[in-house]
Amino acid sequence: MGRLVPAVTRALDILELFLEGDGTLSAPDITRKLQLPRTTVHELITTLAARSYVVPVPDQPGRFRLGVRTYQLGSRYAEQLDLAAEGQQVAREVAETCDETVHVAILEDADVIYIAKVDSTHAVRMVSAAGRRLPAHCTSVGKMLLASLPEPELDARIAGRELVGMTPNSITDPGELLDVLAGIRDRGVAFEHRESNPDVSCVAAPVRDRSGRVVAALSISVPMIRWSEERETELAELATKGAGDLSLRLGHRGQG
């Protein structure tokens, strides 16, 4: 790990003070509680207020309370907690149907993070873990999530980035990746054939929230010894249904 940044640490210390008492503070209160110079506190409060992390308390000059930005961060955290819990339940239901390993993943920068996982009961199965991070372009869930991004955001995530391969089948050319993502948008499902694991193929479908935004993807991973064209079609339909069920749990009612 790198070193801690003092200014960021002090700003977070200030925000955490609002968890105490009645949730309002003045600059002198903060100076006294944290033993910081008054000028430092003033600069930090000014910066936090400019970003809506704190706001002035109406009719109480010089006092501040937490702003809307902290609420938005908390709401996003709560959404992810719900997504993980609901994702685990749906993944279990899908896994019980196909007896293969099922994941739910989210996109972070150019990687995917698995937030839910249920294993197959077969002796030969994919080995992974919730919390694992992989390059998005090497996985079916990652390609599904990348394909769902608006073009400017997609460009920002992959432009100038080296696409490192995990197996000889991984896509490492940006142009090829863009072509593959265009096909995924047309089909509505993403496939990965031995691109993150030389012995495994996967299929993934998008998970949407109540606004219709793609917030995750659900995948089914199968060892090549149990993969076939017929099985691929069957699992694509099952992944789509599972992702749709999870979307319903998140409040989505549209067509996608």
Residue pairs with C-beta under 8 A, 6 or more apart in sequence:
7 44
10 34
10 36
10 40
10 44
11 44
11 47
11 48
13 34
14 25
14 30
14 34
14 41
14 44
14 45
14 48
14 54
15 48
15 53
15 54
15 66
15 70
17 25
17 29
17 30
17 33
17 34
18 24
18 25
18 54
18 65
18 66
23 65
23 66
24 57
24 60
24 63
24 64
24 65
25 63
25 64
25 65
26 62
26 63
26 64
27 38
27 41
27 42
27 45
27 62
28 38
30 36
30 41
30 45
31 37
31 38
31 41
34 41
45 54
45 64
48 54
48 67
49 55
49 56
49 64
49 67
51 69
52 67
52 68
52 69
53 66
53 67
53 69
53 70
54 64
54 65
54 66
54 67
55 64
55 65
55 66
55 67
55 68
56 63
56 64
57 63
57 64
57 65
79 209
79 215
80 106
80 115
82 250
83 104
83 106
83 115
83 207
83 215
83 216
83 250
84 104
84 115
84 116
86 246
86 249
86 250
87 104
87 115
87 116
87 207
87 216
87 218
87 246
88 104
88 116
88 117
88 118
89 249
90 104
90 218
90 242
90 245
90 246
90 249
91 102
91 103
91 104
91 116
91 117
91 118
91 218
91 242
92 102
92 118
93 242
93 245
94 102
94 118
94 218
94 220
94 238
94 239
94 241
94 242
95 101
95 102
95 118
95 119
95 120
97 238
98 220
98 234
98 235
98 238
99 120
99 121
99 122
100 120
100 122
100 125
100 220
100 221
100 222
100 226
100 235
101 117
101 118
101 119
101 120
101 125
101 126
101 128
101 220
101 221
101 222
102 117
102 118
102 218
102 219
102 220
102 221
102 242
103 114
103 116
103 117
103 128
103 141
103 218
103 219
103 221
104 114
104 115
104 116
104 117
104 141
104 207
104 216
104 217
104 218
104 219
104 246
105 112
105 113
105 114
105 115
105 139
105 141
105 142
105 145
105 216
105 217
105 219
106 112
106 113
106 115
106 145
106 215
106 216
107 136
107 142
107 145
107 146
107 149
108 133
109 157
110 135
110 136
110 137
110 157
110 158
110 161
111 133
111 134
111 135
111 136
111 142
112 133
112 134
112 135
112 136
112 139
112 141
112 142
112 145
112 217
113 131
113 132
113 133
114 128
114 129
114 130
114 131
114 132
114 133
114 141
115 130
115 131
115 216
116 130
117 128
117 129
117 130
119 125
120 126
122 223
122 226
124 223
124 225
124 226
125 223
126 197
126 200
126 221
126 222
126 223
128 221
134 142
134 166
134 196
135 142
135 163
135 164
135 166
135 196
136 142
136 143
136 145
136 146
137 143
137 146
137 158
137 163
137 170
137 171
137 177
138 165
138 166
138 167
138 170
138 171
138 192
138 195
138 196
139 192
139 195
139 196
139 202
139 204
139 219
140 190
140 191
140 192
140 202
140 203
140 204
140 217
140 219
141 190
141 202
141 204
141 216
141 217
141 218
141 219
142 217
143 177
143 180
143 181
143 184
143 190
143 192
143 204
144 184
144 189
144 190
144 204
144 205
144 206
144 214
144 217
144 219
145 206
145 214
145 216
145 217
146 154
146 157
146 158
146 177
146 181
147 181
147 182
147 184
147 185
147 190
148 185
148 206
148 214
149 157
154 181
158 174
158 177
159 174
161 174
163 170
163 171
163 172
163 173
163 174
163 177
164 170
164 172
165 171
165 172
166 195
166 196
166 197
167 194
167 195
167 196
167 197
167 198
168 198
169 193
169 194
169 195
169 198
170 195
170 196
171 177
171 180
171 195
184 190
188 205
188 206
188 240
188 256
189 203
189 204
189 205
189 236
189 239
189 240
190 203
190 204
190 205
190 217
191 201
191 202
191 203
191 204
191 232
191 236
192 201
192 202
192 203
192 204
193 201
194 200
194 201
194 224
196 202
199 223
199 224
200 221
200 222
200 223
200 224
201 221
201 222
201 224
201 227
201 232
202 219
202 220
202 221
202 222
203 219
203 220
203 232
203 235
203 236
203 239
204 217
204 218
204 219
204 220
204 239
204 243
205 217
205 218
205 219
205 236
205 239
205 240
205 242
205 243
205 244
206 214
206 216
206 217
206 243
206 247
206 256
207 214
207 215
207 216
207 217
207 218
207 243
207 246
207 247
207 250
208 214
208 215
208 247
208 250
208 252
208 254
208 256
209 215
209 247
209 250
209 251
209 252
210 250
210 251
210 252
210 253
212 252
212 254
212 256
215 250
216 246
217 243
218 239
218 242
218 243
218 246
219 239
220 235
220 238
220 239
220 242
222 231
222 235
247 256
